[in-house]
Amino acid sequence: MSGNNFSERSAGKATLWRNARLATLDETHGGLGIVESGAIAANGGRIAYVGREADLPAEFAAAGETIDCEGRWITPALIDCHTHLVYGGNRAREFEMRLEGATYEEIARAGGGIVSSVKATNACTVDELVATALPRLDTLLAEGVSTIEIKSGYGLNIEAELRMLEAARRLATLRPVRIVTSYLAAHATPPEYKGRNGDYIAEVVLPGLDAAHEKGLVDAVDGFCEGIAFSPAEIARVFDHAKALGLPVKLHAEQLSDLGGARLAASYGALSADHLEYLDADGAKAMADAGTVAVLLPGAFYTLREKQLPPVKALREAGTRIAIATDSNPGTSPLTSLLLTMNMSATLFGLTVEECIAGATREAARALGLIGDTGTLEAGKSADLALWDIDSPAELVYRIGFNPLHARVFKGERT
């Protein structure tokens, strides 16, 4: 694999990482895009050269700063492309109740379930939402994550949904991280709108989306298409509005049943459809044809003790891109480790090492519409790197409860 340069470099001295082994995830070179005895040069926060150190242009040999990686592996920094990281309270007590034999109905009657998260979130100020989210964010960053998608969806009224999105935006000012926001007011119907989904969409979801868009708080629009949430026709109303505003869409689909949500998402050119345990082959093909990424979420599968595996074989046969994510949330996936998510994706879903690493880097970037800027080590992209104390990339997937991160680099700066 020969090196490549970025022709429009910023002025000033570059930073050089040398004596490294690279897993570039560059598709043009197959597999993980491995480069032995590699080097990366960054200038102005972007990659200016990546390739063999022997091919390094002379202009980078005298970089402003040179880091000897001592043979360590460098991958693209990790990307968590589906989280609900901002919320109030927690659901530890209902977890305990389930272990003690309580049913979902009993937990709901006791004030548990999503209603408890909505109540706790509504009681929080933006400052409080930020304060409670920061430890979860820091845990992800400590594993080499550079980019995180954060959804609203626990407010279920206009004001609280906006506070969640404001908190997500603020996190990006407090930590060196790229935050992508998704508006998910179509997550559940609040008790006051029980049996009136249409009214909830008309009176809360759509005007709330207008307000979030006007304030610059939303990057994409999401929904939950399921028998316990919203029908395909109801989601289509939300998607039509999103498209009119010029916003991309994505969808929680086929988690508990097959309502055709993935095909609906694909018909709108959605960035992703997520969960997908009940996806059929036609849905997988529709996603592949539309370029809609399949985001698999083993944390929810594990927590809910699900039996229906996502159709990985059908996704592969259709050529559907596969990403993975933590789905970090208080009820069904209280998970804040993307490394563990990779292991779970391999162990529970049968993904290969290559699929897991690509799913948490390149394909996760694609699922957020960011593949042109991050997710691989290629000249011209943001210098988002993770340096690892490992002997092979397989260790990132193989180990459980172990973090081999040596250094995290975001936009060319070690953090």
Protein Blocks (a to p, Z undefined) as FASTA:
>chain_A
ZZdddfbbcedjddddehiacdekpakngpjlpaehiadddeehiafbgcdfklpcfklm
mgfbdcdekhpacddddddfbdcfbcghjfklmmmmmmnopafklmmmnopajllmmmmm
mmpcfklmmmmmmmmmmmmmmnopabdcddehinopaklmmmmmmmmmmmmmmpccdddd
ddfkklbccfklgoilmlmmmmmmmmmmmmmmmnopafbdcddddfklccfklmmmmmmm
mmmnopacdddehklbcehlmmmmmmnopabdehjlmpcfklmmmmmmnopacdddfklm
mmnopabdcdfklmmmnopacdddekiafkloccfbfklmmmmmmmmnopafklmmmmmm
mmmmmmnopmmmgoiacehiacdddddddfbfklmmmpghiafbfbdceehiaZZ
